[in-house]
């Protein structure tokens, strides 16, 4: 037996159905954001690995080339300069990575904003107005 239209039971069912619909939409948004972030990170890691490998290999070959080129006259200077350059570059990369790690992720930012907006809409009118 269904409650009569306009009764308290039908209103509560309508409110519950609306809340469940909002919750389902928000969960779908969260799942979509998670999938997008996973794809972005996978792509980023793939390109970063390729860049790291190719640039690292190229720099090592360049250092070897220049060291062999200067072998008769300044081999120790060439090795010392390349060592300093590689160590400084590594330190810069380490500091940059640490800074990026401290900044945090923007994962679920859109979902959190939507949930905050929903919370504002559901607040009773007397709470949202300031005296």
For each residue, the residues with C-beta under 8 A, 3 or more apart:
1:
2: 10
3: 7 8 9 10 13
4: 7 10
5: 10
6: 10 11
7: 3 4 10 11
8: 3 11 12
9: 3 12 13
10: 2 3 4 5 6 7 13 14
11: 6 7 8 14 15
12: 8 9 15 16
13: 3 9 10 16 17
14: 10 11 17 18
15: 11 12 18 19
16: 12 13 19 20
17: 13 14 20 21
18: 14 15 21 22
19: 15 16 22 23
20: 16 17 23 24
21: 17 18 24 25
22: 18 19 25 26 118
23: 19 20 26 27
24: 20 21 27 28
25: 21 22 28 29
26: 22 23 29 30 111 114 115 118
27: 23 24 30 31
28: 24 25 31 32
29: 25 26 32 33 110 111 114
30: 26 27 33 34 108 111
31: 27 28 34 35
32: 28 29 35 36
33: 29 30 36 37 107 108 110 111
34: 30 31 37 38 107 108
35: 31 32 38 39
36: 32 33 39 40
37: 33 34 40 41 105 107
38: 34 35 41 42
39: 35 36 42 43
40: 36 37 43 44
41: 37 38 44 45
42: 38 39 45 46
43: 39 40 46 47
44: 40 41 47 48
45: 41 42 48 49
46: 42 43 49 50
47: 43 44 50 51
48: 44 45 51 52
49: 45 46 52 53
50: 46 47 53 54
51: 47 48 54 55
52: 48 49 55 56
53: 49 50 56 57
54: 50 51 57 58
55: 51 52 58 59
56: 52 53 59 60
57: 53 54 60 61
58: 54 55 61 62
59: 55 56 62 63 86
60: 56 57 63 64
61: 57 58 64 65
62: 58 59 65 66
63: 59 60 66 67 82 86
64: 60 61 67 68
65: 61 62 68 69
66: 62 63 69 70 78 82
67: 63 64 70 71 75 78 79 82
68: 64 65 71
69: 65 66
70: 66 67 73 74 75 77 78
71: 67 68 75
72: 75
73: 70
74: 70 77 78
75: 67 70 71 72 78 79
76: 79 80
77: 70 74 80 81
78: 66 67 70 74 75 81 82
79: 67 75 76 82 83
80: 76 77 83 84
81: 77 78 84 85
82: 63 66 67 78 79 85 86
83: 79 80 86 87
84: 80 81 87 88
85: 81 82 88 89
86: 59 63 82 83 89 90
87: 83 84 90 91
88: 84 85 91 92
89: 85 86 92 93
90: 86 87 93 94
91: 87 88 94 95
92: 88 89 95 96
93: 89 90 96 97
94: 90 91 97 98
95: 91 92 98 99
96: 92 93 99 100
97: 93 94 100 101
98: 94 95 101 102
99: 95 96 102 103
100: 96 97 103
101: 97 98
102: 98 99
103: 99 100
104:
105: 37
106: 109
107: 33 34 37
108: 30 33 34 111 112
109: 106 112 113
110: 29 33 113 114
111: 26 29 30 33 108 114 115
112: 108 109 115 116
113: 109 110 116 117
114: 26 29 110 111 117 118
115: 26 111 112 118 119
116: 112 113 119 120
117: 113 114 120 121
118: 22 26 114 115 121 122
119: 115 116 122 123
120: 116 117 123 128
121: 117 118
122: 118 119
123: 119 120 127 128
124: 127 128
125: 128 129
126: 129
127: 123 124
128: 120 123 124 125
129: 125 126
130:
131:
